[in-house]
Amino acid sequence: MKKNKFSRVSKAGKGKMTEAQLQEQIAKYSKMSRQELIEQMHLLAGQGKASGELDNEQLDRFYSQASTMLSDKERNNLKGLVDDLKD
């Protein structure tokens, strides 16, 4: 399976997101409304799937990792979104 640019966070390294870049992305997305976030996720997921950098297994892993930090309502919302992003 091909690794994508968001698959790992590191201090440095080719093809890996640094901690500074991750913080920049968090700041960028934290300013968006819920609807803007959903639209952005659909856009990025579509691009990742088209390029072969994103598949359903990665979406499931993302859900598994992210869901542990969410409330039941947020977890259900994320599950619905991940299901929508799958083929």
Buried (B, 14 or more C-beta within 10 A) or exposed (E): EEEBEBBEEEEEEEEBBEEEBEEEEEEEEEEEEEEEBBEEBEEEBEEBBEEEBBBEEBBEEBBEEEBEEBEEEEBEBBEEBBEEBEE
